[in-house]
């Protein structure tokens, strides 16, 4: 009968070491797999509907600027004293019923957390009310008429500077919110990561961004519906702000509308307010960078989906009554004075000068935006996607005026001119010395007579609206006036023309 081999003490030790090693390897592999699954994710919240994707879909901005969702929820409560009113709504974010994120805010599961940041709709979605008692209706691809980007940034910077921005305070506020909604506290691993890394990191990112954009303090307030697009880009290029020429330091304009992009591409129109690019694809990627994406972090599939949807997206029709007889009287007036530069009508953009750049001496509008985009910016912008093959920008250029734009959805594009300095279409048909010198922005009740938003309301239900002063640098309401621009028409002719423009 064979006897089992007896291991020596040394062999037993080696066997145990081997078993322990295997166990450690198994645990390490399982732990590594768990860590990868827990913290290696990069998955956006998806939407099957293109409209919902435009409003809430991710373009990839969360990779660079993502704020953990529960911190986003906590900030306006923890730092309520830093906001102009209650909640995110006080800086103009629009919340649809049943949504915890505003229109223009996307969410992505990234590095183990649900993080949120901006997408196209934060600049290109707004609201309209028929009366002060009406519920606001959201319109997409219009200028974001209520959103005050500068106030939003000012709030974030103020939180970063505040001593209350500590892991203890932030996590405590998150717990309060979750309990209020019937949820348990965050998982332990989430709390540990946020306590010892995430919250400190976020605060440092906020303060770094504040320092890079510190030059904005020298600019007049933007107000709702406006942004300086290209001066922050100079910070991206590390241009020293204190060495910029004085005339290029202010370039604030209105957010544009973005309907019917396909026709603009087909007709090879000059895009952006100053017509600095004829490539729709480059315009779209450049605009997406304004949400926070970079060449390596942008979600190209998502951006293409948005761009494809916008190609044929028509402007929404005017929702209020139109005097058809009066509008018919306005049609020949439009054809005589407007069609050459702005297109045959709101759907047919053909016209000899449509999409072409008009010299600043001819149009006479505020030149600050034109001067802010310099030759140096164009050269550097054409290098942004260097190394990405055909994606590299190659069409950006310096121009010497502003581009004629089609007037699709003209009723939703108030206030008017590139800098939003004229509150209504009817005001635009007056010489500049008769246009309002000051008015209020951010109010979304519609002025059906003058065609634009009601602009004489300074406050409603405790919310104060932004007082726009045309005397501030970059805010001039001059230009686009004289016989060729219709400001010498009779009052009756102006009324007829405005009525016709409601049909666009």
HUJOHU-V135853 format. One record per residue. RES is the residue in one small letter. SS is DSSP state (~ for helix, > for strand, _ for the rest). PHI is phi as a letter, one per 20 degrees, with the letter a starting at -180 (none if undefined). NEAR is the number of other C-alpha atoms within 8 Angstrom. Layout:
BEGIN
<<RES,SS,PHI,NEAR> <RES,SS,PHI,NEAR>>
END
This chain:
BEGIN
<<x,_,none,2> <x,_,f,3> <x,_,e,4> <x,_,f,4> <x,_,f,4> <x,_,e,4> <x,_,f,7> <x,_,f,6> <x,~,g,6> <x,~,f,7> <x,~,f,8> <x,~,f,9> <x,~,f,8> <x,~,f,8> <x,~,f,8> <x,~,f,8> <x,~,f,8> <x,~,f,8> <x,~,f,8> <x,~,f,8> <x,~,f,8> <x,~,f,8> <x,~,f,8> <x,~,f,8> <x,~,f,8> <x,~,f,8> <x,~,f,8> <x,~,f,8> <x,~,f,8> <x,~,f,8> <x,~,f,8> <x,~,f,8> <x,~,f,8> <x,~,f,8> <x,~,f,9> <x,~,f,9> <x,~,f,8> <x,~,e,9> <x,~,d,10> <x,_,d,10> <x,_,f,11> <x,>,b,8> <x,>,c,7> <x,>,f,9> <x,_,f,10> <x,_,e,6> <x,_,c,8> <x,_,f,6> <x,_,e,6> <x,~,f,10> <x,~,f,6> <x,~,f,10> <x,~,f,13> <x,~,f,12> <x,~,f,15> <x,~,c,13> <x,_,f,16> <x,_,e,16> <x,_,d,12> <x,_,o,10> <x,_,f,17> <x,~,f,17> <x,~,f,9> <x,~,e,8> <x,~,c,8> <x,_,g,10> <x,>,d,11> <x,>,g,10> <x,~,g,11> <x,~,f,7> <x,~,f,10> <x,~,g,10> <x,~,f,10> <x,~,f,12> <x,~,g,11> <x,~,f,12> <x,~,e,9> <x,~,f,9> <x,_,c,9> <x,~,g,11> <x,~,f,5> <x,~,e,8> <x,_,e,12> <x,_,f,7> <x,_,a,10> <x,_,e,9> <x,_,m,9> <x,~,f,8> <x,~,g,10> <x,~,f,11> <x,~,d,14> <x,_,n,11> <x,_,f,12> <x,_,d,11> <x,_,d,10> <x,_,e,7> <x,_,g,4> <x,_,n,4> <x,_,d,7> <x,_,e,5> <x,_,d,7> <x,_,f,10> <x,_,g,13> <x,_,n,14> <x,>,c,15> <x,>,d,14> <x,>,c,15> <x,>,b,13> <x,>,e,13> <x,>,b,14> <x,_,l,9> <x,_,n,9> <x,>,c,10> <x,>,e,10> <x,>,d,13> <x,>,c,14> <x,>,a,13> <x,>,e,14> <x,_,c,17> <x,~,g,12> <x,~,f,16> <x,~,f,13> <x,_,e,11> <x,_,c,15> <x,>,b,17> <x,>,b,14> <x,>,c,13> <x,>,c,11> <x,>,c,12> <x,_,f,7> <x,_,c,7> <x,_,f,6> <x,_,e,4> <x,_,f,7> <x,_,f,5> <x,_,f,8> <x,>,d,7> <x,>,e,8> <x,>,d,10> <x,>,e,9> <x,_,m,10> <x,_,e,14> <x,_,f,15> <x,_,f,15> <x,_,f,13> <x,_,d,16> <x,_,e,15> <x,_,d,13> <x,~,f,13> <x,~,f,10> <x,~,f,9> <x,~,f,9> <x,~,f,8> <x,~,f,8> <x,~,f,10> <x,~,g,9> <x,~,f,11> <x,~,f,9> <x,~,f,11> <x,~,f,11> <x,~,e,8> <x,_,e,7> <x,_,f,5> <x,_,f,5> <x,_,f,11> <x,_,c,9> <x,~,g,11> <x,~,f,7> <x,~,f,10> <x,~,f,13> <x,~,f,10> <x,~,f,8> <x,~,f,11> <x,~,f,13> <x,~,f,11> <x,~,f,8> <x,~,f,10> <x,~,f,11> <x,~,f,10> <x,~,f,7> <x,_,e,6> <x,_,m,6> <x,_,d,7> <x,_,f,7> <x,_,f,8> <x,_,g,7> <x,_,g,6> <x,~,g,6> <x,~,f,6> <x,~,f,9> <x,~,f,10> <x,~,f,8> <x,~,f,9> <x,~,f,10> <x,~,f,12> <x,~,d,9> <x,~,b,8> <x,~,g,9> <x,~,f,11> <x,~,f,11> <x,~,f,8> <x,~,f,9> <x,~,f,10> <x,~,f,9> <x,~,f,8> <x,~,f,11> <x,~,f,11> <x,~,f,8> <x,~,f,8> <x,~,g,9> <x,~,f,7> <x,~,f,8> <x,_,d,9> <x,~,f,7> <x,~,f,8> <x,~,f,6> <x,~,f,6> <x,~,f,5> <x,_,e,8> <x,_,f,7> <x,_,g,5> <x,_,f,11> <x,_,n,14> <x,_,f,14> <x,_,m,15> <x,>,c,14> <x,>,b,11> <x,>,e,11> <x,~,f,10> <x,~,e,9> <x,~,f,12> <x,~,f,9> <x,~,f,8> <x,~,f,11> <x,~,f,12> <x,~,f,7> <x,_,e,7> <x,_,m,6> <x,_,f,9> <x,_,f,7> <x,~,f,8> <x,~,f,4> <x,~,d,6> <x,_,f,9> <x,_,f,6> <x,~,g,5> <x,~,f,8> <x,~,d,13> <x,_,e,10> <x,_,c,13> <x,_,b,16> <x,>,f,13> <x,>,c,12> <x,>,f,11> <x,_,f,11> <x,_,e,8> <x,_,e,9> <x,_,c,9> <x,_,f,13> <x,_,l,12> <x,~,f,12> <x,~,f,9> <x,~,f,10> <x,~,f,12> <x,~,f,11> <x,~,g,7> <x,_,e,7> <x,_,l,9> <x,_,f,12> <x,_,f,13> <x,>,d,14> <x,_,m,9> <x,_,g,8> <x,_,e,14> <x,_,m,16> <x,_,e,13> <x,>,b,13> <x,_,d,12> <x,_,e,10> <x,~,f,11> <x,~,f,6> <x,~,f,10> <x,~,g,12> <x,~,f,9> <x,~,f,9> <x,~,f,8> <x,~,f,9> <x,~,f,13> <x,~,f,9> <x,_,f,8> <x,_,e,11> <x,_,o,12> <x,_,f,15> <x,_,c,8> <x,_,g,8> <x,_,e,4> <x,_,d,10> <x,_,f,11> <x,_,e,9> <x,~,f,7> <x,~,f,6> <x,~,f,10> <x,~,f,12> <x,~,f,8> <x,~,f,9> <x,~,f,11> <x,~,f,9> <x,~,f,8> <x,~,f,9> <x,~,f,12> <x,~,g,11> <x,_,d,11> <x,_,f,9> <x,_,e,6> <x,_,f,8> <x,_,f,6> <x,_,f,7> <x,_,g,10> <x,_,e,4> <x,_,d,5> <x,_,f,5> <x,_,c,8> <x,_,f,7> <x,~,f,6> <x,~,f,6> <x,~,f,10> <x,~,f,16> <x,~,f,10> <x,~,f,11> <x,~,f,16> <x,~,g,10> <x,~,f,8> <x,~,f,11> <x,~,f,11> <x,~,g,10> <x,~,f,7> <x,~,d,10> <x,_,c,11> <x,~,f,12> <x,~,g,12> <x,~,e,13> <x,~,d,16> <x,_,o,15> <x,_,f,12> <x,_,a,11> <x,_,f,12> <x,_,d,7> <x,_,d,7> <x,_,e,13> <x,_,f,8> <x,_,a,11> <x,_,g,6> <x,_,d,9> <x,_,f,16> <x,_,n,16> <x,_,e,10> <x,>,e,13> <x,>,e,11> <x,>,g,9> <x,~,f,11> <x,~,f,6> <x,~,e,6> <x,~,f,11> <x,_,m,10> <x,_,e,11> <x,_,g,12> <x,_,e,10> <x,~,g,13> <x,~,f,14> <x,~,f,12> <x,~,f,10> <x,~,f,13> <x,_,e,13> <x,_,d,9> <x,~,g,8> <x,~,f,6> <x,~,f,9> <x,~,g,12> <x,~,f,10> <x,~,f,9> <x,~,f,9> <x,_,f,13> <x,_,d,9> <x,_,g,9> <x,_,e,11> <x,_,g,10> <x,_,n,5> <x,_,d,8> <x,~,l,7> <x,~,f,4> <x,~,f,7> <x,_,g,12> <x,_,f,12> <x,_,b,5> <x,_,d,10> <x,_,f,11> <x,_,b,9> <x,_,e,9> <x,_,d,10> <x,_,c,10> <x,>,a,14> <x,>,c,14> <x,>,e,15> <x,_,f,12> <x,_,d,8> <x,_,f,11> <x,_,d,10> <x,_,g,10> <x,_,m,12> <x,~,g,10> <x,~,f,11> <x,~,e,8> <x,_,d,12> <x,_,f,13> <x,_,f,11> <x,>,d,13> <x,_,m,9> <x,_,f,8> <x,_,d,12> <x,_,m,13> <x,_,e,13> <x,>,c,14> <x,_,f,15> <x,>,c,13> <x,~,f,13> <x,~,f,11> <x,~,f,12> <x,~,f,14> <x,_,e,11> <x,_,d,12> <x,_,g,11> <x,~,f,10> <x,~,f,6> <x,~,d,7> <x,_,e,11> <x,_,g,8> <x,_,e,8> <x,>,c,8> <x,>,a,11> <x,>,d,13> <x,>,d,13> <x,_,o,13> <x,_,e,12> <x,_,d,12> <x,>,f,11> <x,>,e,12> <x,>,e,9> <x,_,f,7> <x,_,e,4> <x,_,e,10> <x,_,m,13> <x,>,r,15> <x,>,e,13> <x,_,g,10> <x,_,c,9> <x,_,d,6> <x,_,e,9> <x,_,e,9> <x,>,b,8> <x,>,b,7> <x,_,l,4> <x,_,n,6> <x,>,e,8> <x,>,e,7> <x,_,d,11> <x,>,e,10> <x,>,e,10> <x,>,e,10> <x,>,d,9> <x,_,f,11> <x,_,e,7> <x,_,f,8> <x,_,g,9> <x,_,n,12> <x,_,d,12> <x,_,g,11> <x,_,d,13> <x,_,f,11> <x,_,n,9> <x,_,l,9> <x,_,b,13> <x,_,o,9> <x,~,g,8> <x,~,f,7> <x,~,d,11> <x,_,n,11> <x,_,f,12> <x,_,d,8> <x,_,f,8> <x,_,f,6> <x,~,g,6> <x,~,f,6> <x,~,f,10> <x,~,f,13> <x,~,f,10> <x,~,f,13> <x,~,f,14> <x,~,f,14> <x,~,f,13> <x,~,f,15> <x,~,f,10> <x,_,f,11> <x,_,e,10> <x,_,f,14>>
END
